[in-house]
Amino acid sequence: MTKQYTTFAEFWPFYLREHSKPQTRTLHYIGTSLVIAIAIFSVLSGRWWLLAAMPLAGYFFAWIAHFGVEKNRPATFTYPLWSLISDFKMWWLWLTGRLAPELERAGVTHRR
C-alpha cells in the first residue's frame, strides 16, 4: 500500500525522490519556466487567453519526464496542490543553487 502524506513537510522528500533523475528535473524546469514566461507575456501583452496554455506547457514536459524518463506515476494525480507547490519550490531552489542539499536530505543520490 502507498503511504498517504498528511503534511507538506512529509510530502516534499517524497516529491524529490519521485524526481530522482536529473533528466526528469530538467524537463520539469523547462515546463515551469515556460509556464512563468507565458504568464508574464500574457500579462504584459494583455493576451489573457494565453493563460490557458500554462497547464499544457507545464504538464506536457512533466508527463514526458515521468512516463518516459523516471518511469513513475506523477504525484499530481494524488496530490495536485502539493505537487504544484513542490514543482515551483524545486524550480526556485534549482534556480538559486540551493536544491542539492534538499535532494541529499531526501535521499536522492542519482546524479547521472
SVG drawing of the C-alpha trace seen along z (x, -y; Angstrom):
<svg xmlns="http://www.w3.org/2000/svg" viewBox="-9 -45 35 47">
<polyline fill="none" stroke="black" stroke-width="0.4" points="0.0,0.0 1.2,-3.5 2.0,-5.8 -0.5,-8.7 1.0,-12.0 -0.8,-14.3 1.6,-17.3 3.6,-19.1 6.7,-18.6 6.2,-14.8 5.3,-15.1 8.3,-17.2 11.0,-14.5 8.7,-12.0 8.3,-14.5 12.1,-14.9 12.5,-11.1 9.9,-10.9 12.2,-13.3 15.5,-11.5 16.9,-11.6 18.4,-14.9 16.7,-14.5 13.3,-14.4 14.1,-17.6 15.4,-19.3 12.1,-18.6 10.2,-20.0 12.4,-23.1 11.7,-23.6 7.9,-23.3 7.9,-25.5 10.0,-28.2 7.6,-28.1 4.6,-28.5 6.2,-31.5 7.2,-33.0 3.6,-32.5 2.2,-34.2 4.5,-37.2 3.9,-37.5 0.2,-37.2 0.0,-39.9 2.4,-42.3 0.7,-41.9 -2.9,-41.8 -3.4,-38.5 -5.2,-36.8 -6.3,-33.9 -2.7,-32.7 -3.1,-31.8 -5.0,-28.7 -1.7,-27.4 0.0,-27.4 -1.2,-23.9 -0.4,-22.4 3.2,-23.8 3.7,-22.6 2.1,-19.2 3.5,-18.3 7.1,-18.3 6.3,-16.9 4.5,-13.9 7.2,-13.2 9.6,-13.2 7.6,-10.8 6.3,-8.4 9.4,-8.5 12.4,-9.1 11.5,-8.4 9.0,-5.6 6.7,-6.5 3.2,-8.0 3.1,-11.7 2.4,-12.7 0.0,-15.3 -2.6,-12.6 -2.8,-12.0 -1.6,-15.3 -2.4,-18.0 -1.9,-21.1 1.2,-19.9 2.7,-18.8 2.2,-22.2 3.7,-23.9 6.6,-21.4 7.3,-22.0 7.7,-25.7 9.7,-25.1 12.1,-22.7 12.4,-25.1 13.2,-28.0 15.7,-26.0 17.4,-24.9 17.4,-28.4 19.0,-29.8 21.5,-26.9 20.0,-25.5 18.5,-22.3 21.4,-19.9 21.1,-19.8 17.3,-19.2 18.0,-16.3 20.6,-14.8 18.2,-15.1 15.5,-13.3 18.0,-10.5 18.3,-11.3 21.8,-10.2 21.3,-9.6 23.4,-12.3 23.7,-10.9"/>
</svg>
